Amino acid sequence: MATTFPALFVSHGAPSLILEESPSRDFLKRLGSEIGRPRGIVSISAHWTTAEPRVTTNPHPATIHDFGGFAEELYTLSYPAPGDPLLAGRVLSLLQDNGIGPGGKDSSRGYDHGAWSPLMLMYPEADIPVFQLSVQPQLGPRHHLAMGEALKPLREEGILLLASGALTHNLMDFFGRELNAEPLPYAREFADWVVDKVENDRREELLDFQLRAPHALRNHPTPEHFLPLFTALGAGGKGRLLHDGFTYGVISMAAFAWD
């Protein structure tokens, strides 16, 4: 009988997370062994945005270094996990069966750092099939919640739904800060608000975060890094905080599981 996996949301942080010692890096290095080995991974990454849901069907995805200005070592890193075209096709069918679509396939795209950065820490052997599912910023939280609801059956089949974004993501306040800087009050207040709503299952408030959450627009000038959380929320039950912390004083590294 297949293991039922939680639906996860992780904050993937800056690309340099891989190289820099921090509590959040240590957390991700433990997380894979703590939840176990899935037979496949659906990565919902903030770094792939499309007009409609798309899945990657490349059987041998390349590692995309979709960033600039970081240490040269980062550009040599590779995550050679195989793709899973069959599972990707099934995900597209599940979405379409639930009225989400029509969607499409991308046979050439590789893994962006929203996918490979946490996976390199969680499953460094890179031997579990992975593919990506895109996000649609213009369609909002309820659309992404519905995507998660459609994919919920996969959890009972040994599939890990790994939503990757950032609980706070204002890059205008990121540059020039130290890795271990104290959290800025506006970012801490927003993160605490989200933790409270997740742990108390206040879904309607979360879905309306842009109007209800403190400093919502300042924390997310654009929504793509927060929207993957709603896909994990839709695919799970009771939410719980797995990790809390900040890097550079402005990027919340919070992670959640929905069982």
Disulfide bonds with the S-S distance in Angstrom:
none
